[in-house]
Amino acid sequence: MTSQNKNQLRIEGTVAPGFESVRQLYVHNMESLEERNTQLCVYHKGVRVVDLWASAIGDDTFSPDSLVNIFSSGKSLAALAIATLVDQGHLDYKEKISTYWPEFAANGKGDLIVADLMRHEAGLAAFDTSLSPEDLHTQNIKKNLVGSVIEAQTSRFPKPPASHREYHAITRGWVANEIFRRADPAGRTIGEFLREDVSGPLEADAMIGVREEDLTRITPVVPLGFLFTFLESLKPHFLGRRIERNIFQLIGRLARIIVGARRATVGSAPPPFKGMTGLGNFNDPAVVMGETPSANANCTARGLAKIAAMLSGGGSWNGRQYLSVKGWDALHGDTVFADMSIMPSVFSQGGVNEFVDETSKGQKESVLGRALNDGRQGFFGWMGLGGSIFQWHPRHDIGFGYVPTSLNMLDILNERGKEYQREVVRCVENLSSD
């Protein structure tokens, strides 16, 4: 991959007074890092204070309304869907999944509870068969094409002494969708719920299962090549390194992740989709139109930030209550620390991660834990493969959305986006002290 031409760089948008340094950081990163297109949006106390978008490759079609796959950041949208049914009394995090879906109990899965799935502790991190992208289209989900595959699975857990927590990168959303549509009184999928009860009322672009008429709004994601990333990591900053971490930092992080992954169950699993050859498959319209809530939500940073602002504000927006106090507390409650084979995590029963100093959970601080959490303390939510971030900070009332189209596959902890979070918090704290 070649570096962008600075003459092609286009940065647009606004920031509120007090957040000028966020724009300065954004401009610096767009000029110095290997970016293509990005969107950054932040709400503070219900007001949009950062609204920036840029193209470093001369893409005149890219705008704040362009939809981009946010990969695992979509897990928090699925968590919101499940939380809504819990809030309405249709689900209980501590109830067995088989209560709502009796066929799920097959092959020894009968004792798994909803919270097990949401915390990535269901032993279903990978399936023994690949799904067709068309199986994930809403009408086919309702024919139980996905559900029947899940019913046939057997739980498999990481080897001791690892915990039961293993990242359900793709599968958590597939299982959650089957639970959701069985418990929802209208029998909807998560994608339908999101469109009707969240994205529509909030006027927030966040889609799981893109309609055909919206396909033209998609901007494809492009992974950075591993060779390019490796060669760039060898450069010092003063020679214009275009990724954030050097080779020693990358190797340190990857070594710890590889050690944890050796205990995982997903190594010999088939690819999630039939015919899948790489991340480029997620740009395929057949995949984009399907519902894979854990890895295939297509959103704008504006849409994510507004939903995050609703959550940071306690579940309400402009007089409409999306979650009650009880439902909000349940979503964020009962957080449990555990190593997740690839990184430390503090997932709630509702499936959102709490970003905290590990020592606050009685753990010894680790290199990965510090890299993951430092600068994010106080945020909830999650992040997506290659860079996206969808998180909220209840104490400071911050809703945060960051969406890049250039995926840095070795930035496992999404640290380039984390620097925006750190700067936003610094601005908010400065405003509070004035």
C-alpha positions as CSV (number, residue, x, y, z in Angstrom):
1,M,0.0,0.0,0.0
2,T,1.3,3.4,-0.9
3,S,1.0,6.4,1.4
4,Q,-1.6,9.0,0.4
5,N,-0.8,12.2,-1.5
6,K,-1.2,15.2,0.9
7,N,-2.8,17.1,-2.0
8,Q,-5.6,14.7,-1.8
9,L,-6.3,15.2,1.9
10,R,-9.7,16.7,2.6
11,I,-10.8,17.3,6.2
12,E,-14.2,18.7,7.0
13,G,-16.5,19.3,10.0
14,T,-16.7,21.3,13.2
15,V,-15.8,21.2,16.8
16,A,-17.3,23.1,19.7
17,P,-15.3,25.6,21.8
18,G,-13.0,23.7,24.2
19,F,-12.6,20.8,21.8
20,E,-10.2,22.4,19.3
21,S,-7.4,20.1,20.4
22,V,-9.4,17.1,19.2
23,R,-9.5,18.6,15.7
24,Q,-5.7,19.3,15.9
25,L,-5.1,15.6,16.8
26,Y,-7.4,14.5,14.0
27,V,-5.6,16.6,11.4
28,H,-2.3,15.4,12.6
29,N,-3.3,11.7,12.4
30,M,-4.9,12.1,9.0
31,E,-1.7,13.7,7.8
32,S,0.8,11.3,9.4
33,L,-0.9,7.9,9.7
34,E,-1.8,5.5,6.9
35,E,-5.5,6.5,6.7
36,R,-8.0,6.4,3.9
37,N,-11.4,7.8,5.1
38,T,-12.5,8.4,8.7
39,Q,-15.4,9.9,10.7
40,L,-15.2,11.1,14.3
41,C,-18.2,12.2,16.2
42,V,-18.6,13.0,19.9
43,Y,-21.5,14.2,22.1
44,H,-21.2,15.8,25.5
45,K,-24.2,16.2,27.7
46,G,-26.5,15.7,24.7
47,V,-24.7,18.2,22.5
48,R,-22.6,17.3,19.4
49,V,-19.2,18.8,20.2
50,V,-17.0,17.0,17.6
51,D,-18.2,16.3,14.1
52,L,-15.3,15.5,11.7
53,W,-14.8,13.5,8.6
54,A,-12.0,13.2,6.2
55,S,-10.6,11.5,3.1
56,A,-6.8,11.1,2.6
57,I,-7.3,9.5,-0.8
58,G,-9.3,12.1,-2.6
59,D,-12.6,10.2,-2.2
60,D,-15.1,12.9,-3.0
61,T,-18.0,10.5,-2.3
62,F,-17.1,10.1,1.3
63,S,-19.2,12.1,3.7
64,P,-20.5,12.0,7.3
65,D,-23.5,10.0,5.9
66,S,-21.3,7.3,4.4
67,L,-21.9,3.9,6.0
68,V,-18.9,1.8,7.1
69,N,-18.7,-1.7,8.5
70,I,-17.7,-1.3,12.2
71,F,-17.1,-5.0,12.8
72,S,-17.2,-5.9,16.6
73,S,-18.3,-2.4,17.6
74,G,-21.7,-3.8,16.5
75,K,-21.7,-6.1,19.5
76,S,-22.8,-3.2,21.7
77,L,-25.8,-2.6,19.3
78,A,-26.8,-6.2,19.8
79,A,-26.3,-5.8,23.6
80,L,-28.7,-2.8,23.5
81,A,-31.3,-4.9,21.7
82,I,-31.1,-7.7,24.3
83,A,-31.1,-5.1,27.1
84,T,-34.4,-3.7,25.8
85,L,-36.1,-7.1,26.0
86,V,-34.7,-7.5,29.5
87,D,-36.0,-4.1,30.4
88,Q,-39.5,-5.0,29.1
89,G,-39.5,-8.3,31.1
90,H,-39.3,-10.6,28.0
91,L,-35.8,-11.8,28.9
92,D,-33.7,-12.3,32.0
93,Y,-29.9,-12.4,31.9
94,K,-29.7,-15.1,34.5
95,E,-32.3,-17.3,32.9
96,K,-31.4,-20.3,30.8
97,I,-31.3,-19.7,27.0
98,S,-33.3,-22.9,26.6
99,T,-36.2,-21.3,28.5
100,Y,-36.8,-19.1,25.4
101,W,-35.5,-21.5,22.9
102,P,-36.0,-25.2,24.0
103,E,-34.1,-26.6,21.0
104,F,-31.0,-24.8,22.0
105,A,-30.5,-27.3,24.9
106,A,-29.4,-30.0,22.5
107,N,-25.9,-31.4,22.8
108,G,-25.5,-30.4,26.4
109,K,-26.2,-26.6,26.1
110,G,-29.2,-26.7,28.4
111,D,-27.6,-25.0,31.4
112,L,-26.2,-22.0,29.6
113,I,-27.7,-18.7,30.6
114,V,-28.2,-15.5,28.6
115,A,-25.4,-13.8,30.5
116,D,-23.0,-16.6,29.6
117,L,-23.4,-15.7,26.0
118,M,-23.2,-12.0,26.5
119,R,-19.9,-12.4,28.4
120,H,-18.4,-14.6,25.7
121,E,-18.6,-17.7,28.0
122,A,-21.0,-19.9,26.1
123,G,-18.4,-22.2,24.6
124,L,-19.7,-21.3,21.1
125,A,-16.8,-19.1,19.8
126,A,-16.9,-21.0,16.5
127,F,-19.3,-23.4,14.7
128,D,-18.4,-26.7,13.0
129,T,-19.8,-25.5,9.7
130,S,-19.8,-22.4,7.6
131,L,-23.0,-20.4,6.9
132,S,-24.0,-19.1,3.5
133,P,-24.2,-15.3,3.5
134,E,-27.8,-15.6,2.2
135,D,-28.7,-17.6,5.3
136,L,-28.2,-14.4,7.3
137,H,-30.7,-12.4,5.3
138,T,-33.7,-11.5,7.6
139,Q,-36.3,-13.6,5.8
140,N,-34.0,-16.7,6.0
141,I,-33.1,-16.1,9.6
142,K,-36.9,-16.4,10.3
143,K,-36.9,-19.7,8.5
144,N,-34.5,-20.9,11.2
145,L,-31.7,-21.6,8.8
146,V,-29.2,-20.1,11.3
147,G,-31.0,-21.4,14.4
148,S,-30.9,-25.0,13.3
149,V,-27.1,-24.8,12.9
150,I,-26.7,-23.4,16.4
151,E,-29.0,-26.0,17.9
152,A,-26.6,-28.7,16.5
153,Q,-23.5,-27.2,18.1
154,T,-21.8,-28.5,21.2
155,S,-20.1,-26.0,23.7
156,R,-16.3,-26.2,23.6
157,F,-14.3,-24.2,26.2
158,P,-10.6,-23.1,26.2
159,K,-8.1,-25.5,27.7
160,P,-7.3,-25.0,31.4
161,P,-6.1,-23.0,33.2
162,A,-7.9,-20.5,30.9
163,S,-11.3,-19.2,31.9
164,H,-14.4,-20.1,30.0
165,R,-14.3,-16.7,28.4
166,E,-13.3,-16.9,24.7
167,Y,-14.1,-14.2,22.2
168,H,-17.2,-15.1,20.3
169,A,-16.1,-12.8,17.4
170,I,-18.8,-13.7,14.9
171,T,-21.0,-16.1,16.7
172,R,-22.3,-14.1,19.7
173,G,-24.4,-12.0,17.4
174,W,-25.8,-15.0,15.6
175,V,-26.9,-16.7,18.8
176,A,-28.2,-13.4,20.3
177,N,-30.3,-12.8,17.2
178,E,-32.0,-16.2,17.6
179,I,-32.7,-15.5,21.3
180,F,-34.0,-12.0,20.5
181,R,-36.4,-13.0,17.8
182,R,-37.9,-15.8,20.0
183,A,-38.4,-13.4,23.0
184,D,-39.5,-10.3,21.1
185,P,-43.3,-10.1,21.1
186,A,-43.3,-9.1,17.4
187,G,-40.9,-11.9,16.4
188,R,-38.4,-9.4,15.0
189,T,-34.7,-9.8,14.4
190,I,-32.1,-7.5,16.0
191,G,-31.7,-5.7,12.6
192,E,-35.5,-5.0,12.4
193,F,-35.6,-3.9,16.0
194,L,-32.6,-1.6,15.6
195,R,-34.2,0.0,12.6
196,E,-37.7,0.4,14.1
197,D,-36.9,1.2,17.8
198,V,-33.5,2.8,17.9
199,S,-32.1,4.1,14.6
200,G,-35.4,5.4,13.3
201,P,-36.6,7.3,16.3
202,L,-33.1,8.7,17.0
203,E,-32.4,9.5,13.3
204,A,-29.1,7.7,13.7
205,D,-27.5,5.8,10.9
206,A,-26.8,2.3,12.4
207,M,-27.8,-0.7,10.4
208,I,-27.5,-4.5,10.9
209,G,-28.7,-5.8,7.6
210,V,-28.4,-3.0,5.0
211,R,-31.4,-2.6,2.7
212,E,-30.7,-2.8,-1.0
213,E,-31.6,0.9,-1.5
214,D,-28.8,1.9,1.0
215,L,-26.0,-0.2,-0.6
216,T,-24.8,2.8,-2.5
217,R,-24.0,4.6,0.8
218,I,-21.4,1.9,1.8
219,T,-17.8,2.8,1.7
220,P,-15.7,-0.4,1.5
221,V,-13.1,-1.2,4.2
222,V,-9.6,-1.9,3.2
223,P,-7.1,-3.8,5.5
224,L,-3.5,-2.6,5.7
225,G,-1.2,-5.2,4.4
226,F,0.8,-7.1,7.0
227,L,4.0,-6.6,5.1
228,F,3.3,-2.8,4.9
229,T,2.5,-2.7,8.6
230,F,5.6,-4.7,9.5
231,L,7.9,-2.6,7.4
232,E,6.4,0.6,8.8
233,S,6.8,-0.6,12.3
234,L,10.6,-0.8,11.7
235,K,10.8,2.9,11.2
236,P,11.3,5.4,14.0
237,H,8.8,8.3,14.3
238,F,11.2,10.9,13.0
239,L,11.5,9.0,9.7
240,G,7.7,9.3,9.2
241,R,6.4,6.0,10.5
242,R,2.7,5.8,9.3
243,I,1.5,3.5,12.1
244,E,1.4,4.3,15.8
245,R,3.4,1.4,17.3
246,N,6.9,0.2,16.5
247,I,8.0,-3.3,16.0
248,F,8.9,-4.0,19.6
249,Q,5.5,-2.8,20.9
250,L,3.7,-4.8,18.3
251,I,5.6,-8.0,19.0
252,G,5.1,-7.5,22.7
253,R,1.4,-7.3,22.3
254,L,1.1,-10.1,19.7
255,A,3.3,-12.5,21.7
256,R,0.9,-12.3,24.7
257,I,-2.1,-12.7,22.4
258,I,-0.6,-15.7,20.6
259,V,0.1,-17.4,24.0
260,G,-3.5,-16.9,25.0
261,A,-4.9,-18.0,21.7
262,R,-3.1,-21.4,22.0
263,R,-5.7,-22.4,24.5
264,A,-8.6,-21.3,22.3
265,T,-11.1,-23.5,20.5
266,V,-11.4,-21.6,17.2
267,G,-8.1,-22.6,15.6
268,S,-9.4,-25.6,13.6
269,A,-12.8,-24.1,12.9
270,P,-14.0,-23.6,9.3
271,P,-14.5,-20.0,8.1
272,P,-17.7,-18.4,9.3
273,F,-19.0,-17.8,5.8
274,K,-18.9,-20.2,2.9
275,G,-16.4,-19.1,0.3
276,M,-14.8,-16.6,2.6
277,T,-11.3,-15.7,1.6
278,G,-10.6,-12.6,3.7
279,L,-12.0,-9.4,5.1
280,G,-12.8,-8.2,1.7
281,N,-15.8,-10.6,1.8
282,F,-17.5,-8.1,4.3
283,N,-17.8,-5.7,1.4
284,D,-19.8,-8.2,-0.6
285,P,-23.5,-7.0,-0.9
286,A,-24.7,-10.5,0.0
287,V,-22.9,-10.2,3.3
288,V,-23.7,-6.5,3.9
289,M,-27.4,-7.3,3.5
290,G,-27.3,-10.1,6.1
291,E,-27.5,-9.9,9.9
292,T,-24.3,-10.6,11.6
293,P,-24.7,-8.3,14.6
294,S,-21.2,-9.1,16.1
295,A,-19.3,-8.2,13.0
296,N,-21.4,-6.6,10.2
297,A,-23.1,-3.5,11.4
298,N,-22.8,-0.7,8.9
299,C,-22.9,2.7,10.6
300,T,-21.8,6.3,10.6
301,A,-19.8,7.9,13.4
302,R,-22.7,10.4,13.8
303,G,-25.1,7.5,14.3
304,L,-23.0,5.7,16.8
305,A,-22.2,8.8,18.8
306,K,-25.9,9.7,19.1
307,I,-26.8,6.2,20.3
308,A,-23.8,6.3,22.7
309,A,-25.0,9.7,23.9
310,M,-28.4,8.2,24.7
311,L,-26.7,5.5,26.7
312,S,-24.3,7.9,28.5
313,G,-27.4,9.9,29.4
314,G,-29.0,7.0,31.2
315,G,-31.1,5.6,28.4
316,S,-33.2,8.6,27.4
317,W,-33.0,11.1,24.5
318,N,-35.2,14.2,23.8
319,G,-37.8,13.0,26.2
320,R,-38.0,9.4,25.0
321,Q,-37.0,6.6,27.3
322,Y,-35.1,3.9,25.4
323,L,-34.1,2.1,28.6
324,S,-35.5,2.6,32.1
325,V,-33.1,3.1,35.0
326,K,-33.6,-0.5,35.9
327,G,-32.9,-1.7,32.4
328,W,-29.8,0.6,32.1
329,D,-28.4,-0.7,35.4
330,A,-29.0,-4.3,34.3
331,L,-27.2,-3.8,31.0
332,H,-24.1,-2.3,32.8
333,G,-24.3,-4.4,35.9
334,D,-22.6,-7.5,37.3
335,T,-19.3,-6.9,35.6
336,V,-16.8,-9.8,35.8
337,F,-13.1,-9.6,35.0
338,A,-11.6,-12.5,33.0
339,D,-8.9,-13.1,30.4
340,M,-10.5,-13.6,27.1
341,S,-7.7,-15.6,25.5
342,I,-6.7,-12.6,23.4
343,M,-7.0,-9.8,26.0
344,P,-8.2,-9.0,29.5
345,S,-11.9,-7.9,29.7
346,V,-14.5,-6.8,32.2
347,F,-17.8,-7.7,30.6
348,S,-21.2,-7.0,32.2
349,Q,-24.0,-9.5,32.2
350,G,-25.4,-7.4,29.3
351,G,-22.4,-7.9,27.2
352,V,-20.7,-4.4,27.3
353,N,-17.2,-4.0,28.5
354,E,-16.3,-1.7,31.3
355,F,-12.9,0.0,30.7
356,V,-11.1,0.2,34.1
357,D,-7.7,0.0,35.6
358,E,-7.2,-3.8,36.2
359,T,-6.1,-3.1,39.8
360,S,-9.6,-1.8,40.6
361,K,-10.8,-5.4,39.9
362,G,-8.2,-6.9,42.2
363,Q,-5.9,-7.9,39.3
364,K,-2.3,-7.2,38.6
365,E,-1.9,-4.7,35.8
366,S,-0.8,-6.3,32.6
367,V,0.8,-4.8,29.5
368,L,-2.2,-5.6,27.4
369,G,-4.6,-4.3,30.1
370,R,-2.8,-1.0,30.3
371,A,-2.7,-0.6,26.5
372,L,-6.4,-1.5,26.3
373,N,-7.7,0.7,29.2
374,D,-5.3,3.6,29.7
375,G,-7.2,6.6,28.4
376,R,-10.5,4.8,28.3
377,Q,-11.2,4.5,32.0
378,G,-14.9,5.2,32.6
379,F,-16.1,4.2,29.2
380,F,-18.4,1.3,28.4
381,G,-19.0,-0.5,25.1
382,W,-16.6,-2.2,22.7
383,M,-14.6,-1.7,19.6
384,G,-14.2,-3.2,16.1
385,L,-11.5,-5.0,14.2
386,G,-9.0,-2.6,12.6
387,G,-10.1,0.6,14.3
388,S,-13.7,1.5,14.9
389,I,-14.9,2.5,18.4
390,F,-18.5,2.8,19.8
391,Q,-18.4,3.7,23.5
392,W,-20.0,5.9,26.1
393,H,-18.8,7.5,29.3
394,P,-21.7,7.8,31.8
395,R,-19.8,9.9,34.4
396,H,-18.8,12.5,31.9
397,D,-21.9,12.0,29.7
398,I,-19.8,11.4,26.6
399,G,-21.1,9.5,23.5
400,F,-18.2,8.5,21.2
401,G,-18.1,7.2,17.7
402,Y,-15.0,6.6,15.5
403,V,-15.2,4.9,12.1
404,P,-12.2,4.3,9.8
405,T,-12.1,2.5,6.4
406,S,-8.4,1.7,6.6
407,L,-8.1,-1.3,8.9
408,N,-4.9,-1.7,10.9
409,M,-5.1,-5.4,11.7
410,L,-2.1,-5.2,14.1
411,D,-3.7,-2.4,16.2
412,I,-5.5,-5.1,18.2
413,L,-6.6,-2.7,20.9
414,N,-7.6,0.2,18.6
415,E,-5.1,2.5,20.2
416,R,-5.2,5.1,17.4
417,G,-8.8,5.7,18.1
418,K,-8.2,5.6,21.9
419,E,-6.0,8.7,21.6
420,Y,-9.2,10.6,20.5
421,Q,-11.0,9.3,23.5
422,R,-8.2,10.4,25.8
423,E,-8.2,13.9,24.3
424,V,-12.0,14.2,24.5
425,V,-11.9,13.3,28.2
426,R,-9.1,15.8,28.8
427,C,-11.2,18.5,27.1
428,V,-14.3,17.6,29.2
429,E,-12.3,17.7,32.4
430,N,-10.8,21.1,31.5
431,L,-14.3,22.5,30.8
432,S,-15.5,21.1,34.1
433,S,-12.6,22.8,36.0
434,D,-13.2,26.2,34.4
